[in-house]
Amino acid sequence: MAEAEAAARRPEPLALALIATVFVVAICGLVYQLLTSTIASYLLGDSVTQFSTVIGVTLFAMGVGSWCSRYVEKDELKLFIRAEILIALFGGWTAALLFMLFPVVDEFRVALYGLVFAIGFLVGLEIPLLLRILRADFNLRETVSTVLTFDYVGALAASLLFPLVLMPLVGMIRTGFLFGILNAVVAIALIAIQPKGRRFPVEMLAAIAVTVSLVIGFVAAERLQRFTETASMEEPIIHASSTPYQRIVLTRRGDNISLFLNGNLQFSSIDEYRYHEALVLPALGRVAEPRNILILGGGDGLAAREVLRHPGVETVTLVDLDPAITELFTETPMLARLNGGSLADPRMTVINADGFRWVRETEGSYDAILIDFPDPTSFSLGKLYTTSFYRSLRQRLAPGGIVSVQSGTPYVSPQAYWTIAVTLEAAGFAIRPYHAYVPSFGEWGFILAAEGEVPEAARILPGGRFVTQATDAALFEFPPDMARREAEPNRLDNQLLVRTFADEWRRYDG
């Protein structure tokens, strides 16, 4: 009887709004988990570790929040609205704050997990409060089933929206602001449908203020992104854009142009020729007649520039995942001059596809295969350094052909470098490791691989500024501090290379 009387007194729109709120809360909560996990992977590498730890901390914090809800004895609705406002503030600004803090804070993980815990705690507080608020309108069985149903459906919606819509079309920083606004709007709506005497004026002002800050942040998201990049880079930014795959930043000081992908330097125009000559010339110089060439990665066209200098080359196929990179280096005159117009050469075919799948799913053979992938900082990149991928690569190599693999630095991360070497051997290749000094990177490593023995003698194309017939042999000499060491192959089911690479660089960076 008491519950029926309470339901009769309660405005029906509030009960319906609270049920709808469950759906919104579930979407926002999961989006914040996915967003912080993605940013942690983007900034720290090792996506499995970052997703596992962020989700683990979030769930633990939700448990703490749920446990603490038992101490709320009155004003559940007011506390729920306050929690929504705080989630809007923390969740909405999380992406922007993490990007701004990363270049200036030494203990970045403290800030990361602090924000994750705060959001998880507040989300964990919400569901128990909602159950208690709704118990006057529904019996316990109906309340629990309704809340959990909407919660799970909201989670499904978030898990589909995040990879298919939000990441490719909205971007990380704007996604945070967008869902923060959604949380704030929920708080405002719940306050607005209250009777005039119970509209929580302080909470309304707070919700409006948070909403205004989030709208400003959403509009200025690109500027915030540029601000964080400017703070971490020494040279002026001349181009910055986000794609579904990566963040692209170009800087320029004087004649020096530098490309950064996801914050990692890819080349500096002042010395990139050393890297690209080392990647290309020793390989093509050991092929009798290099006619058909495959380049995996290298969307900037710089490796292709060195390939196309060889007069016998008839076709070059370049496979790079991100069309934004190949378009940028094809259509921007300054960058096209840097790569010698290689991407627009009539002998060139540019394919935007995932290299791992493309190698497995296509046919054809090549006299030389040049692998210019980014370092294995994540598992999505690490799969391109596995025995599985290298075995597929053997099917694309013509008799007498050579593979050249950029393999990181044998000085800073020797274990990772020799892991790549061992992985190529485990896939059935004979190898010849070598290295070159590139001032922007330091000592950098490469590996030649072939079905039979890799020829020792080479006919190096004249005209190189770094790799010549006279300097080629010296590339294959390793001092003791970079000498071969024991390593295990990197397989698709263990991806040990990613953690090895991260551990060695972490020790080097201190």
WOQUIMO-V977008 format. One line per field, one symbol per residue. ss: DSSP state (a for helix, b for strand, c for the rest). phi: phi as a letter, one per 20 degrees, with the letter a starting at -180 (. if undefined). psi: psi as a letter, one per 40 degrees, with the letter a starting at -180 (. if undefined). A space follows every 50 residues. Layout:
BEGIN
ss=???
phi=???
psi=???
END
This chain:
BEGIN
ss=caaaaaaaaccaaaaaaaaaaaaaaaaaaaaaaaaaaaaaaaaaccaaaa aaaaaaaaaaaaaaaaaaaaaccccaaaaaaaaaaaaaaaaaaaaaaaaa aacccccaaaaaaaaaaaaaaaaaaaaaaaaaaacccccaaaaaaaaaaa aaaaaaaaaaaaaaaaaaaacaaaaaaaaaaaaaaaaaaaaacccaaacc aaaaaaaaaaaaaaaaaaacaaaaaaaaaaaacccbbbbbbbccccbbbb bbbccbbbbbbccbbbbbcccaaaaaaaaaaaaacccccccbbbbbbccc caaaaaaaccccccbbbbbcccaaaaaaaaacaaaaaacccaaacccbbb bcccaaaaaaaccccbbbbbbbccccccaaaaaaacaaaaaaaaccbbbb bbbbbbcccccccaaaaaaaaaaaaacccbbbbbbbbbcccbbbbbbbbb ccccccccccccccccccccccaaaacccaaacccccccccccccaaaaa aaaaaaaaac
phi=.ffffffffffggffffffffgffgfffgfffffffffffffedmlffff ffffffffffffffffffffeedblffffffffffffgffffegffffff fgfddfeffffgfffgfffffffffffgfffffeffdcfgffffffffff ffffffgffefffecfffddnffffgffffgffffgffffffefggecel fffffffffffffffffffegffffffffffddedfedbbbdcfdaddcd cbcmeedcdcdlndfdacffcfgffffffefffffddgcfddcdddnmff mfffgffffffefdccdddcfefffffgeeeegfffffemmffdffeecd cebfgfffffeddoccfbcddcffffebffeffecdgffffffffeefgm fcdccfcmefefcfffffffffffffeoeeccfbbbedgfdnfcdccecb fdffgfecdfgfofececgfegfffeedfgfcfgcfbdfedfeclfffff fffffffffm
psi=dddddddddhhddddddddddddddddddddddddddddddddeagdddd ddddddddddddddddddedeheifdddddddddddddddddeddddddd ddeehdgddddddddddddddddddddddddddedediiddddddddddd ddddddddddddddddddddidddddddddddddddddddddeiidefeg dddddddddddddddddddedddddddddddeieihhehhihiedihhhh ihhbehhihhhfehhdihededddddddddddddeehdggdhhhhhafee eddddddedhdehdihhhhhdhddddddedehddddddeffdeeieehhh hhihddddddeiiiiidhhhhfiiigeidddddefiddddddddeehihe iihhhhfaheddgddddeddddddddeeiiihiiiihhdddahiiihiii daihhdiighhieiedhiddeddddehhideeiiihiiihidedfddddd dddddddde.
END
